Amino acid sequence: MSTDHTTRWCILRTAGQRTMPLLKSLTEAGIEAWTPIVTVKRRLPRRRERVEALAPLMPTFVFVAASHLPELVRIARALSSKHPEFSIFKFDGRVPVLADHQLEQLRLAEKRSVPTRRRPTIAPGTTVKPGEGAYAGLEGVVKRSDGKYTLVAFGGWMDVQIETLLLTGDQVGTDRACMATAA
Protein backbone atom coordinates (compact mmCIF):
# COMPACT_ATOMS: atom_id res chain seq x y z
CA MET A 1 0.00 0.00 0.00
CA SER A 2 1.44 3.34 -1.06
CA THR A 3 1.87 6.05 1.53
CA ASP A 4 2.77 8.65 -1.10
CA HIS A 5 0.17 11.39 -0.67
CA THR A 6 1.07 13.19 -3.91
CA THR A 7 -0.69 10.72 -6.19
CA ARG A 8 -3.40 12.09 -8.47
CA TRP A 9 -6.35 9.82 -9.26
CA CYS A 10 -8.80 9.35 -12.12
CA ILE A 11 -12.07 7.43 -11.82
CA LEU A 12 -13.13 4.32 -13.68
CA ARG A 13 -16.74 3.14 -13.89
CA THR A 14 -17.85 -0.46 -14.31
CA ALA A 15 -20.80 -2.70 -13.49
CA GLY A 16 -21.24 -3.25 -9.74
CA GLN A 17 -20.36 -6.95 -9.87
CA ARG A 18 -17.20 -6.15 -11.86
CA THR A 19 -15.73 -3.71 -9.33
CA MET A 20 -13.58 -6.21 -7.40
CA PRO A 21 -12.52 -8.23 -10.50
CA LEU A 22 -11.49 -4.97 -12.24
CA LEU A 23 -9.48 -3.87 -9.21
CA LYS A 24 -7.74 -7.23 -9.10
CA SER A 25 -6.95 -7.39 -12.83
CA LEU A 26 -5.57 -3.84 -12.93
CA THR A 27 -3.43 -4.45 -9.87
CA GLU A 28 -2.07 -7.69 -11.32
CA ALA A 29 -1.17 -5.76 -14.50
CA GLY A 30 0.94 -3.38 -12.41
CA ILE A 31 -1.52 -0.48 -12.53
CA GLU A 32 -1.92 1.42 -9.26
CA ALA A 33 -5.63 1.04 -8.45
CA TRP A 34 -7.81 1.31 -5.36
CA THR A 35 -11.43 1.12 -4.29
CA PRO A 36 -12.67 1.37 -0.71
CA ILE A 37 -13.45 -2.11 0.62
CA VAL A 38 -15.69 -3.00 3.55
CA THR A 39 -16.30 -6.22 5.46
CA VAL A 40 -19.89 -7.43 5.18
CA LYS A 41 -21.69 -10.42 6.65
CA ARG A 42 -23.54 -12.57 4.16
CA ARG A 43 -25.72 -15.59 4.64
CA LEU A 44 -24.67 -18.64 2.66
CA PRO A 45 -27.35 -19.93 0.29
CA ARG A 46 -29.64 -22.53 1.90
CA ARG A 47 -27.83 -22.22 5.23
CA ARG A 48 -28.27 -20.27 8.41
CA GLU A 49 -24.62 -19.48 8.95
CA ARG A 50 -23.22 -16.12 8.03
CA VAL A 51 -19.74 -15.48 6.70
CA GLU A 52 -17.70 -12.34 6.40
CA ALA A 53 -16.78 -11.19 2.92
CA LEU A 54 -15.05 -8.20 1.40
CA ALA A 55 -17.17 -5.94 -0.81
CA PRO A 56 -16.67 -2.56 -2.45
CA LEU A 57 -17.98 0.36 -0.42
CA MET A 58 -18.85 2.13 -3.68
CA PRO A 59 -19.67 -0.50 -6.29
CA THR A 60 -18.95 0.65 -9.87
CA PHE A 61 -16.07 3.00 -8.91
CA VAL A 62 -12.36 2.19 -9.08
CA PHE A 63 -9.73 4.89 -8.57
CA VAL A 64 -6.54 4.62 -10.65
CA ALA A 65 -3.36 6.68 -10.52
CA ALA A 66 -3.71 9.33 -13.23
CA SER A 67 -0.21 8.49 -14.48
CA HIS A 68 -1.77 5.34 -16.00
CA LEU A 69 -4.39 7.29 -17.99
CA PRO A 70 -2.83 6.72 -21.45
CA GLU A 71 -2.67 2.97 -20.77
CA LEU A 72 -6.27 2.98 -19.50
CA VAL A 73 -7.47 4.73 -22.67
CA ARG A 74 -5.72 2.06 -24.75
CA ILE A 75 -7.27 -0.77 -22.69
CA ALA A 76 -10.77 0.79 -22.80
CA ARG A 77 -10.60 1.17 -26.61
CA ALA A 78 -9.27 -2.34 -27.26
CA LEU A 79 -11.66 -4.75 -28.96
CA SER A 80 -10.70 -7.47 -26.51
CA SER A 81 -9.01 -7.22 -23.14
CA LYS A 82 -8.12 -9.42 -20.20
CA HIS A 83 -9.66 -6.76 -17.94
CA PRO A 84 -13.38 -6.54 -17.10
CA GLU A 85 -15.16 -3.87 -19.13
CA PHE A 86 -14.91 -0.30 -17.80
CA SER A 87 -15.18 3.30 -18.89
CA ILE A 88 -13.13 6.31 -17.86
CA PHE A 89 -15.31 8.79 -15.96
CA LYS A 90 -15.63 12.16 -17.72
CA PHE A 91 -17.28 15.37 -16.63
CA ASP A 92 -17.93 18.27 -18.99
CA GLY A 93 -15.91 16.52 -21.69
CA ARG A 94 -12.80 16.13 -19.53
CA VAL A 95 -11.35 13.47 -17.26
CA PRO A 96 -11.42 14.91 -13.72
CA VAL A 97 -8.32 14.23 -11.66
CA LEU A 98 -8.58 14.02 -7.87
CA ALA A 99 -5.87 14.95 -5.42
CA ASP A 100 -4.92 12.25 -2.95
CA HIS A 101 -6.30 14.20 0.02
CA GLN A 102 -9.76 14.23 -1.62
CA LEU A 103 -10.02 10.48 -0.98
CA GLU A 104 -9.28 10.70 2.77
CA GLN A 105 -12.93 10.41 3.86
CA LEU A 106 -13.31 7.23 1.79
CA ARG A 107 -10.16 5.82 3.39
CA LEU A 108 -11.53 6.63 6.84
CA ALA A 109 -14.87 4.95 6.03
CA GLU A 110 -12.93 1.90 4.85
CA LYS A 111 -10.89 1.77 8.06
CA ARG A 112 -14.04 2.03 10.18
CA SER A 113 -15.48 -1.02 8.45
CA VAL A 114 -12.77 -3.33 9.79
CA PRO A 115 -14.33 -5.45 12.55
CA THR A 116 -13.06 -4.41 15.98
CA ARG A 117 -11.56 -7.81 16.71
CA ARG A 118 -9.30 -7.44 13.63
CA ARG A 119 -8.11 -3.95 14.38
CA PRO A 120 -4.55 -3.90 15.60
CA THR A 121 -3.74 -3.11 19.18
CA ILE A 122 -0.88 -0.68 19.60
CA ALA A 123 1.91 -1.62 21.94
CA PRO A 124 2.28 0.55 25.06
CA GLY A 125 5.12 3.03 24.64
CA THR A 126 4.53 3.52 20.90
CA THR A 127 4.57 7.15 19.74
CA VAL A 128 1.46 8.07 17.74
CA LYS A 129 -0.27 11.10 16.22
CA PRO A 130 -4.02 11.52 15.82
CA GLY A 131 -4.75 12.12 12.14
CA GLU A 132 -7.86 14.21 12.79
CA GLY A 133 -10.00 15.62 15.56
CA ALA A 134 -9.17 17.92 18.45
CA TYR A 135 -5.73 16.38 19.01
CA ALA A 136 -4.70 16.14 15.33
CA GLY A 137 -0.98 16.57 14.86
CA LEU A 138 -0.06 16.22 18.54
CA GLU A 139 2.38 13.45 19.41
CA GLY A 140 1.53 11.18 22.27
CA VAL A 141 2.60 7.88 23.83
CA VAL A 142 0.29 4.88 24.01
CA LYS A 143 -0.58 3.69 27.51
CA ARG A 144 -2.95 0.88 26.44
CA SER A 145 -4.99 -0.22 23.43
CA ASP A 146 -7.82 -2.70 22.88
CA GLY A 147 -8.07 -2.35 19.08
CA LYS A 148 -11.10 -0.09 19.08
CA TYR A 149 -9.80 2.58 21.47
CA THR A 150 -6.32 3.61 22.54
CA LEU A 151 -5.38 5.58 25.66
CA VAL A 152 -2.76 8.16 24.66
CA ALA A 153 -0.69 10.32 27.03
CA PHE A 154 0.12 13.77 25.64
CA GLY A 155 3.24 15.15 27.31
CA GLY A 156 2.30 13.67 30.66
CA TRP A 157 -0.31 16.37 31.24
CA MET A 158 -3.34 14.66 29.73
CA ASP A 159 -4.49 11.12 28.92
CA VAL A 160 -7.07 10.85 26.14
CA GLN A 161 -8.97 7.85 24.82
CA ILE A 162 -8.99 8.00 20.99
CA GLU A 163 -10.37 5.69 18.29
CA THR A 164 -7.42 3.57 17.19
CA LEU A 165 -8.15 4.07 13.50
CA LEU A 166 -7.54 7.82 13.89
CA LEU A 167 -3.94 7.29 14.99
CA THR A 168 -0.86 7.23 12.81
CA GLY A 169 2.56 5.94 13.73
CA ASP A 170 5.21 3.38 12.77
CA GLN A 171 3.27 0.38 14.06
CA VAL A 172 -0.26 1.54 13.29
CA GLY A 173 -2.28 0.33 10.28
CA THR A 174 -5.04 -1.92 9.00
CA ASP A 175 -3.73 -2.95 5.59
CA ARG A 176 -5.70 -5.53 3.66
CA ALA A 177 -3.93 -7.68 1.14
CA CYS A 178 -6.62 -7.28 -1.52
CA MET A 179 -6.76 -3.50 -1.36
CA ALA A 180 -4.29 -3.29 -4.23
CA THR A 181 -1.15 -1.25 -4.34
CA ALA A 182 -2.49 2.15 -3.39
CA ALA A 183 -4.82 3.84 -1.02
The 8 nearest C-alpha neighbors of each residue, nearest first, counted from 0:
[[1, 180, 181, 182, 2, 179, 174, 178],
 [2, 0, 181, 3, 180, 182, 4, 31],
 [1, 3, 4, 0, 182, 181, 5, 6],
 [4, 2, 1, 5, 6, 181, 99, 182],
 [3, 5, 6, 99, 2, 100, 1, 98],
 [6, 4, 3, 99, 7, 98, 100, 2],
 [7, 5, 99, 4, 3, 64, 8, 98],
 [6, 8, 98, 65, 97, 99, 64, 96],
 [9, 7, 64, 65, 97, 63, 96, 62],
 [8, 10, 96, 65, 63, 62, 64, 97],
 [11, 9, 62, 88, 61, 87, 63, 60],
 [10, 12, 87, 61, 88, 86, 60, 62],
 [13, 11, 60, 59, 86, 85, 88, 87],
 [12, 14, 85, 59, 17, 18, 15, 84],
 [13, 15, 17, 59, 16, 18, 12, 58],
 [16, 14, 59, 58, 17, 18, 13, 60],
 [15, 17, 14, 18, 19, 58, 59, 20],
 [18, 16, 14, 20, 15, 19, 21, 13],
 [17, 19, 21, 59, 15, 20, 16, 58],
 [18, 20, 22, 21, 17, 23, 55, 16],
 [21, 19, 23, 17, 22, 18, 24, 83],
 [22, 20, 24, 18, 23, 19, 83, 17],
 [23, 21, 19, 25, 20, 24, 26, 18],
 [22, 24, 20, 26, 21, 25, 27, 19],
 [23, 25, 27, 21, 26, 22, 82, 20],
 [26, 24, 28, 30, 22, 27, 23, 21],
 [25, 27, 30, 29, 23, 28, 24, 179],
 [26, 28, 24, 29, 25, 23, 30, 22],
 [29, 27, 25, 26, 30, 24, 23, 31],
 [30, 28, 26, 27, 31, 25, 180, 32],
 [31, 29, 26, 25, 28, 32, 67, 27],
 [30, 32, 64, 180, 63, 181, 26, 29],
 [33, 31, 63, 62, 30, 181, 26, 179],
 [34, 32, 62, 181, 182, 179, 61, 178],
 [33, 35, 61, 62, 36, 55, 60, 32],
 [34, 36, 56, 109, 55, 105, 106, 33],
 [37, 35, 55, 56, 54, 109, 34, 53],
 [38, 36, 112, 54, 53, 56, 109, 55],
 [37, 39, 53, 52, 112, 113, 54, 51],
 [40, 38, 52, 51, 53, 37, 41, 54],
 [41, 39, 51, 50, 49, 52, 42, 38],
 [42, 40, 49, 50, 51, 43, 39, 52],
 [41, 43, 49, 48, 50, 44, 47, 40],
 [42, 44, 46, 49, 48, 45, 41, 47],
 [43, 45, 46, 42, 47, 48, 41, 49],
 [46, 44, 43, 47, 42, 48, 49, 41],
 [47, 45, 43, 44, 48, 42, 49, 41],
 [46, 48, 42, 49, 43, 45, 44, 50],
 [49, 47, 46, 42, 43, 50, 41, 44],
 [48, 50, 42, 41, 40, 43, 47, 51],
 [51, 49, 41, 40, 42, 52, 48, 43],
 [50, 52, 40, 39, 41, 38, 49, 53],
 [51, 53, 39, 38, 40, 50, 54, 41],
 [52, 54, 38, 37, 39, 36, 51, 55],
 [55, 53, 37, 36, 38, 56, 52, 39],
 [56, 54, 36, 58, 57, 35, 37, 34],
 [55, 57, 36, 35, 37, 58, 54, 109],
 [58, 56, 55, 60, 59, 35, 34, 36],
 [57, 59, 15, 55, 60, 18, 56, 16],
 [58, 60, 15, 13, 12, 14, 18, 57],
 [61, 59, 12, 58, 11, 57, 62, 10],
 [62, 60, 34, 11, 10, 33, 63, 12],
 [61, 63, 10, 33, 32, 9, 34, 8],
 [64, 62, 32, 8, 9, 31, 65, 10],
 [63, 65, 8, 66, 31, 7, 67, 9],
 [66, 64, 8, 9, 68, 67, 7, 63],
 [65, 67, 64, 68, 69, 7, 8, 63],
 [68, 66, 65, 70, 69, 64, 71, 30],
 [67, 69, 71, 65, 70, 66, 72, 64],
 [70, 68, 72, 71, 67, 73, 66, 65],
 [69, 71, 73, 67, 68, 72, 74, 75],
 [70, 72, 68, 74, 73, 69, 75, 67],
 [73, 71, 75, 69, 70, 74, 68, 76],
 [72, 74, 70, 76, 71, 75, 77, 69],
 [73, 75, 71, 77, 76, 72, 70, 80],
 [74, 76, 72, 73, 77, 71, 86, 85],
 [77, 75, 73, 74, 72, 78, 71, 79],
 [78, 76, 74, 79, 75, 73, 80, 72],
 [79, 77, 76, 80, 75, 74, 73, 84],
 [80, 78, 77, 81, 74, 76, 82, 75],
 [81, 79, 82, 77, 74, 78, 83, 84],
 [80, 82, 83, 79, 24, 84, 74, 25],
 [81, 83, 80, 24, 21, 84, 25, 74],
 [84, 82, 21, 85, 17, 81, 20, 80],
 [83, 85, 82, 13, 86, 75, 21, 17],
 [86, 84, 13, 12, 11, 83, 75, 87],
 [85, 87, 12, 11, 88, 75, 13, 84],
 [86, 88, 11, 10, 12, 89, 85, 94],
 [87, 89, 10, 11, 12, 86, 94, 90],
 [90, 88, 94, 93, 92, 87, 95, 91],
 [89, 91, 92, 93, 94, 95, 88, 87],
 [90, 92, 93, 89, 94, 95, 88, 96],
 [93, 91, 90, 89, 94, 95, 88, 87],
 [94, 92, 89, 90, 91, 95, 88, 96],
 [93, 95, 89, 90, 88, 96, 92, 9],
 [96, 94, 93, 9, 89, 97, 90, 88],
 [95, 97, 9, 8, 7, 94, 98, 65],
 [98, 96, 8, 7, 9, 101, 99, 95],
 [97, 99, 7, 101, 100, 8, 6, 96],
 [98, 100, 101, 6, 4, 7, 102, 5],
 [99, 101, 103, 102, 98, 4, 97, 5],
 [102, 100, 99, 98, 103, 97, 104, 105],
 [101, 103, 100, 105, 104, 99, 106, 98],
 [104, 102, 106, 100, 105, 101, 107, 99],
 [105, 103, 107, 106, 102, 108, 101, 100],
 [106, 104, 108, 102, 107, 103, 109, 35],
 [107, 105, 103, 109, 104, 108, 110, 102],
 [106, 108, 104, 110, 109, 105, 103, 111],
 [109, 107, 105, 111, 106, 110, 104, 112],
 [108, 110, 106, 112, 107, 111, 35, 37],
 [111, 109, 107, 112, 108, 113, 106, 164],
 [112, 110, 108, 109, 113, 107, 164, 114],
 [111, 113, 37, 109, 110, 38, 114, 108],
 [112, 114, 111, 110, 38, 115, 118, 117],
 [115, 113, 117, 116, 112, 118, 38, 111],
 [116, 114, 118, 117, 147, 146, 113, 119],
 [115, 117, 114, 118, 146, 147, 119, 113],
 [118, 116, 115, 114, 119, 113, 146, 173],
 [119, 117, 146, 115, 116, 173, 120, 113],
 [120, 118, 146, 117, 121, 173, 172, 171],
 [119, 121, 146, 144, 145, 122, 118, 163],
 [122, 120, 144, 119, 123, 171, 125, 170],
 [121, 123, 125, 124, 120, 141, 143, 144],
 [124, 122, 141, 142, 143, 125, 121, 140],
 [123, 125, 141, 140, 122, 142, 126, 143],
 [126, 124, 141, 123, 140, 122, 127, 121],
 [125, 127, 140, 139, 124, 141, 168, 138],
 [126, 128, 168, 139, 167, 138, 166, 140],
 [129, 127, 138, 167, 166, 137, 136, 130],
 [128, 130, 166, 135, 165, 131, 136, 134],
 [131, 129, 135, 165, 166, 128, 167, 136],
 [132, 130, 135, 129, 165, 133, 134, 136],
 [131, 133, 135, 134, 130, 129, 165, 136],
 [132, 134, 135, 131, 129, 136, 137, 130],
 [133, 135, 132, 137, 129, 136, 131, 128],
 [136, 134, 131, 129, 130, 132, 137, 133],
 [135, 137, 128, 129, 134, 130, 138, 131],
 [138, 136, 128, 135, 134, 139, 129, 153],
 [139, 137, 128, 127, 136, 153, 126, 140],
 [138, 140, 153, 152, 127, 126, 151, 128],
 [141, 139, 126, 152, 151, 124, 125, 127],
 [140, 142, 151, 123, 124, 125, 143, 150],
 [141, 143, 123, 150, 151, 124, 140, 152],
 [144, 142, 150, 123, 141, 149, 145, 122],
 [145, 143, 149, 120, 121, 146, 148, 150],
 [144, 146, 120, 147, 148, 149, 143, 121],
 [147, 145, 120, 118, 119, 144, 148, 115],
 [146, 148, 163, 145, 115, 162, 118, 149],
 [149, 147, 162, 163, 161, 146, 145, 144],
 [148, 150, 144, 161, 163, 160, 143, 151],
 [149, 151, 160, 143, 142, 159, 141, 144],
 [150, 152, 141, 159, 140, 158, 142, 139],
 [153, 151, 158, 140, 139, 157, 155, 154],
 [154, 152, 139, 157, 155, 156, 158, 151],
 [155, 153, 156, 152, 139, 157, 140, 138],
 [154, 156, 153, 152, 157, 158, 139, 140],
 [157, 155, 154, 153, 158, 152, 159, 139],
 [156, 158, 153, 152, 155, 159, 154, 151],
 [159, 157, 152, 151, 153, 150, 160, 156],
 [160, 158, 151, 150, 161, 157, 152, 153],
 [159, 161, 150, 149, 151, 148, 158, 162],
 [162, 160, 149, 148, 163, 159, 150, 151],
 [163, 161, 148, 164, 165, 147, 149, 160],
 [164, 162, 148, 165, 149, 147, 166, 161],
 [163, 165, 166, 162, 110, 111, 147, 172],
 [166, 164, 163, 130, 129, 162, 131, 167],
 [167, 165, 129, 128, 164, 163, 130, 127],
 [168, 166, 128, 127, 171, 129, 130, 165],
 [167, 169, 127, 171, 170, 128, 126, 166],
 [170, 168, 171, 167, 127, 126, 125, 172],
 [171, 169, 168, 172, 121, 125, 167, 122],
 [170, 172, 168, 167, 169, 121, 166, 173],
 [173, 171, 174, 170, 119, 167, 164, 168],
 [172, 174, 175, 118, 119, 110, 171, 113],
 [175, 173, 172, 176, 0, 178, 177, 110],
 [176, 174, 178, 177, 173, 179, 0, 36],
 [175, 177, 178, 174, 179, 0, 180, 173],
 [178, 176, 179, 175, 23, 180, 174, 36],
 [179, 177, 175, 176, 33, 180, 36, 34],
 [180, 178, 177, 181, 26, 33, 32, 0],
 [179, 181, 0, 31, 1, 32, 178, 26],
 [182, 180, 1, 0, 33, 179, 31, 32],
 [181, 33, 0, 1, 180, 106, 2, 178]]
